[in-house]
Amino acid sequence: MRDYIAPTNNNLSTSKLWQVQGTLSKAFFTLPGGDLTTAVGVAYRHESVNNPSANAPNEVNPADRYYSINSVSTAGSRNVKSAFFEIEAPVFKMLTLTGAGRYDDYSSGQSNFSPKVTAIFKPIEQLKIRGTWSRGFRIPSFQEAYGQPTTGYVTATVSPTQAGGAAYIAAHGGDTYATQAYTYGLTSAGNPNLKPEKSTSITGGIVFEPTRRLSFTLDYYHIKIKGLIGAPDYSGVAAAYYANNGVVNVPGITVKPGVADPNFPTALPQLGFIQYSFINTTSETTSGLDMSGTARIPLGHGINLTSRVDATYLINLEQVQPNGTIQRFDGSLSPCNITSCSGAPKWRGSWQNTLDFNGKGTLSATAYYTSGYDMASVDYGGVPGDCANNGGVSVYTYSDGSPYKCRARRFIDVDMSASVKVGSRFTFYANVLNVFDVKPDFNPGQTYDTGFGYNVAWESQGFIGRFVRFGAKVDW
């Protein structure tokens, strides 16, 4: 019976990559701050992939497939010609300028020039001010350009408070088919006519080192991507399906109903699939702050303590949709379309403390922090702060339609590691992950909720629990 349900499935996927590259560099003349140096280079690269589906569709009998396997299939190849340069000019002892550029030409029809300018200003020994401006691009991946239809699943519920929800539930006699959670598929397919994504990036920050033992950094970043590769806007498709009795007219999107209710076969079925091909959408913008602080403290007798804090604050993450509307994701469960609803927490950080025993051994503890976020999946139609109306849109509900949980909790865990050197060749080490055995926040609306009910992107260590590992390394 098991062999019939899950037979052995063998699949061979291959990828190939080779590249030849040459560079030349030379110092031309001396500036007040040092030598002006230039480097130039060229490269030629070939890359290909052949990844056939382990679960090819059967158009004659669609049910004749391995149940729930999310197969990915793509095949393609391309050659890339590149030329690049870099110039470093220490104009003064306090100011260094760097300019660089790269031109890439793809056999699949795309080409782009990517410039970058960097400036570092150091007015005093303890302070450094730095900034960059650059433009870049991302070629469509093989999956985005040539991928066969691939389906991922979204869990949802139909709330009696949503448009058409009460009528839909009544048409099914209020049975579990209509009231309980169900899954619908998001089926994406490749598009060989995609253009590259193009980005503009600006960063600026300071490095402050008041002493040799203390250092602090603060950097601001702002990145805008145009021609973002993604799906057409389907944020309102699921709601429209039930509001309009299964009729949905959205350009670039095909909607298919699911399996009919066996108790009410003539009633509107659950939403089955939302199908689309990748397109170049409008733009995405993100900005934030990266911060760090490091302290190196001698404790005597050859023992040194190093303490380091790293933190990132997400100021903004938003995406302009084809209809001109702006979807803002920071602090929410989104973007679901490109991260499987892993969320965009406002704060993330770590604090590491390491004791070094005169180079003969180390003991380290690291705490990781991820802030909570609103459970609204904005690109599925959710509205942050409007929990009562987010039922069925990533927020799970009770049978009466009231929300179960509107916000994911923050997650903190601690790892520890230790190592001891024995002689010059042997090192013994031990790692204890999730020392305090903290548990993830149970929230069925989070990513991959069908099987786990927690956020695997930030809380997987909590699901695994305390994990101890011992090992040894030998240097010959």
N, C-alpha and C positions, 0 to 999 in steps of 0.2 A: 504493500500500500504506500509506504514511504517513497519507494523508487518511482511509483507511478505519479505521485504528487510532486516530488522534487528529484527528477532524474539527474544523473551526472551531466554537467554542462562544461564542455571544454571550449576555450576561446583563445585565439592567438592574436595579440596586438603587438605591433612593431612601431618604433619611431627611430629616425635617423637624423644625425646632426654632424656636420663637419665644417670646419672653417679654416681659412688661411689668412694670416694677418701680418702686416709689416709696418714698422714705425721708425721714424728718424727724429732725433732731438739734438738741439745745439744751443749753446749760449752765445748770443750775438754781441752784446756790448754791456757795459756796466752803468747802472743807474745809481743815484744816491743811496738807494736801499739795498742794492745788490745786482746780480746779473739778470738781464732780461733773457729768458729762455723760451724757445719755441719747439713744439713737437707736432709732427704731421704723420698721418698714417692712412692706410687703405686696408680694406678687408673684403673677403668674399665668403659667403656662407650658404650652405644648402641645408634645408630642413624639410622633413616629411613625416607623416604619420599615417598609419593604416590601422584603424581600430574598428573592426566589424562588430555588429551588435551580437551579444550573446542571447538576445531575445528578440529576434527579428519579427516584425509584425506579419500577421497572416490576414490578408484582406478578405479571403474567402471565408475564413472562420476566425474572427478576431478573438474568440475566447480560447483558441488553441495556443496558449502561451503560458509561460511560467508565471504564476500569479504574483503580482506586486513587484517584480524585478524592474528596477528603474534603469533601463539599459541606455548606454551612451554609445553612439556610433558616428564615426567621422573618418574621412580619408582625404588627403591632399598633400601637395608639396609646393615649395617655392624656393627661389634663389634670391639672395640679397647682396647688392653691391653697396659698399659704404666707403666714405672718405671723411676724415675728421682732423681737427687741429686743436691746439691749446697754446695760449700765450700767457706767461706769468711775468708781470712787471712790478717789481718792488720799487715803486716810484720814489718813496722816501722810507726812512726807517720806521715811520709810523703808519705808512699806507702801502698796501699791496693790492694790485688789481689783477684779476685773472679773467681772460676771455676764452671761450671754447665754442666749438660748433661741430655738428655732425650731419652729414647728408646720407640718407638711406634710400635706395631704389629697389623696389620689390618686383619680381617677375609677375606677380598677380595684379600689377597695375597701380600700386600706391607708391608715393615717394614723399619725402619730407626733409626739411632742414630744421635742425634743432639747435638754437643758440643758447648760451649761458654766460652770464657775467657775475663775477663775485668780487666783493670789496671787503677788505679787512683793515680796520683802523685801530691802532693801538697807541693812544695818547700817552699812557703811562704803563709801567710794567705790570701793574695789577689789573688793568682793565683792557678788554678787547671788545670792539664793536664790529659786528659782521652782518652782511646782507647779501642776498642773491636774487637775481631775476633770471628766469629761464622759460623756454618754451619746449614742449615735448610732444610726443605722439605715441599712440598705441595702435599697432596693427591689429585687425580683427583676428582672434584666435581661430584655429582650424575648426573648432566646434561651432563658433559663431558664424563662420563663413560657409562651412561645408557640412555641418552636423545634421544627422538624421533626426527625426522627431524624438524628443526626449521628454518624459513626463515626470514632474514632481508633484507632490500632493499637499493640499492645504486642508486642514480640519476646520470646520465651521458648524454653526447651528443656525436655524431659522427662528428668529424671535417673533413672538406675536405682536410686538410693538413696531416692527419694521413694515414698510410699505408692502402690502400683499401678504405679509406673514400670517396674519390671522386667518385670511381666506384659504391660504395654502394648507395650514394645519387643519382647518375645518374640513377641507375636501378629502383629507386622509383620516377623518374621524378622530383626530388627536392621537393617533397611534405613535409608537416609538420611531417609526420610519420618518415621520415629519418632525418630531420634537427632540430627538436625541442628536448628538453630534454625528456628522458624516464627513467624508472627504471628497473633494473634487480635484481633478487633475489640471495642472498647468503644463501644457504641451508646447515646447519651443522647437523651432527648426532653424537650420542655418540659412544664411542669405549671402551668396557670393558677390553681391553688388554693394556690400557695406563699404563705407569709407573709414579711414582711421579716426580714432578719437584724438583731439588736439587739446593741449593744456597750456595754461599760463600759470606760473608759480612765482610767488614773492615770499621771501623769508627775511626776517630781521631779528637780531638779538644781541645780547651781551654775554660776555664771560668775565666774571669778577673773581679774582684770586687775591684776597687781602694778605694771605700768607701762603707759604708752601704747603701747609697742611689743610687749608680751607679753599674750596672753590664752589662757585655758584653759576648757573647758567639760566637764562630766560630767553626763549625764542618764540616769535610769532610767525605763523604760516598762513598763507591764503592761496588756495588752489582753485582754479576754475577750469572745468573740462567742457569742451564743446563737441557736438556730434556724438554724445554719449551713446554707446551701444547697449541696447536693452530691449525691453518689450514695449509694445504700444500700451497706452494707459488703459488698464483694465480695472482700475480702482472701484468703479461703480458697476461693473458687469454683473457680479453675483447678486447685488441688490436689485438691479434692473431685471434680472431673470425672473425673480419672484414677483416683482411689482408689475411686470408686463406679461405675466402668464407664459414665460419662456421665450418671448420675442425680444431679441437684443440686436440692435443695429449699430455697431461700432466699427469704423474702418480698420481693416487689418486684423480683425479678430473673428474667429468662428466659435460658436457656442454649441455644444452638444449635450443633450440630456443624459442623465444616468439611467440606471436600471429602474424600471417601474416598480411601484409598490405592489406586491402580490395581493394585498387585501383590497387595494383600490387601483387597479391597473389602468383605468381611464383618467385618473387625476394627474396633474402636472408632476412629472418625476423630479427627483432631486437634480441639482446641477451636476452634470457629469464631467465635462471637460471645457476648458478655455484654451483655444489653440491659436498660435501666432508664430510669425517668423521674426527674427531679430531685425531691428531697424536702427538707424541713427536718429536718436531722439534729439532733444534740445540741449540743455546744459545742466551741469551739477557744480555746486560751489561748496567748499568747506573751508573753515578757518578755525584756528585754535592756538593754544599756548602749550609749549613743552618746557618743563622746569626740572632742574636737578640741583642737588647739593651734595657735596662730598666732604667728609672730615676724616683726616688721618691722624690718629692719636697714639703716641708711644706710651705704653703702660709700664715700661721698665722690664729689665731682665730679658730683653730681646722680644718681648711680646708687643704686638701692634694691633690696634683696632681701626678698622676702616668701616665707616658708616656712610651709606649713600641712599638718598631719596630721589626717586624719579616720579614725575606726575605729568599727566596730560589732561588739559581741559578743552573739551570740544565746544567752541563758541557757536558754531553754526554748521549745519549740514542740510542743504536744500537742493531740490531738483525742480527745474522748470519743465512742465508737461507740454505736449504738443498743442494743447488748447490754450496755453498761456498761463494756466494756473501754476502756483508755486506750492510744492509739497515740502514741508520742513520736517526733518527726521530726527534731529538731535534731541536726546532725552526721551526717545520713544522706542517702540519695538521695531520700527522700520530702520532701513529699507528692506522690505521683505523680498522684493523682486530680485535683488542681486546678492543678498546675504542669508536667504532662507529664514528671515525673521530672527536674526541673532541680536538685533537691537543696536542702538547707538548711545551708550551711556555717556553722560556728561563728563564724569571723572573716572580716570583709571590711574593706578599708581602702584609703586612697590617701595619697600624699605628694607634694605639689606645691611646686616651687620656681620663683619667677618673678623675673627681673631686669628692672627698669624703668629705661631710660636716659633720665631726665629728661623722660619723656612723649613722646619721639620714637621709641621702639622698645621692644619687649619680647622676652624670650627665656624660655621656660618648659619645664619637664620635669615630667611627672607619672608616678609609679609606682603601679600598681594591684595589689592583693593579694587573693586569695581562697584560703582554707584548703581542705585536702582534707577528705574525708568518707567515711564507711562506705558501701559499695555496696548495703547492704540497703535494699530498697524496702518499708518497713514496712507501708504500706496495701495491698501485694500479697502479704503474708505473710512478708516477710523479717524477720530478727532481727539487729540490729546486734551485731557481735562473734561471730556464729555462722556464719562464712563457709562452713564445710564443708556446712552444710545450706541455704545460700542459693542453691545451684546451681539454675538454671532460674527463679529469682525475682530477676531483674535482674543476677545474677552469672553471667557466661558460664562454661561448663565445657568441659573437654577431652572426648574421646570416652569416657574412662573415668569421667566424672562429677566429676573433681577440679576445683576452682575455678580460673579463669584469673587474675582480679584481684579482690581483696576491698575495696580502698580506692582512691578517686580521689586523684590527687596535687593538691597546691596549684598555683595558676597565678599567675604574675607577668609583667606586661608594662609597657613604658614608652612613653609618647607624648611628643613634643616639638612645640613650635610657636614661631613667631617672627613678628613684625610690625614694619614700618617705616613711619613717616609721612613723606610727601613733600609739603611745603607744608601747607595747611589742608584740602585736599579729597581727597588721595590716600593710601590705605593699602595697602601690599603685604604679603602674608602667606604663610607656608608652614607646612604641617603634616606631620609624619612620625609615623604611627601604627605601633606595635609596632617601635620603633627597632631592637631586637636580633633581630627576626625569630624570636621564640620560637615553638615548636610546641605544639599542644594535646596533652594526655595521651590516647593511644589507649586507649580503654576501650569495647568494644562494648556494654556493658550500660547506658551512659548515655543520656540523652534523645535522641530521634530517631536511635537507633543504627542503624536500618535503612539510612539513607543516608550517615551521616557517621562514627559511631563515636567521637564526642567530645561534650562538653557544650556546646551552643550558647548556653546562658544565660550562662556565665562565660568561655568560651574561644573565642568566635567570632573574636576578633581574631587569635588564634593560627592559626586555619584560613585566614584571609584572608592573613596574612603582613604583611610590611612594606608600608606604603601611603604614598605621597608625593603631596601635593596643594599646588598653588600657586594663588594668586588675588590679585585686586585689588578694592578697594572705592572708589567715587567718591561723594563727598557734594556735592550741588548746593545 
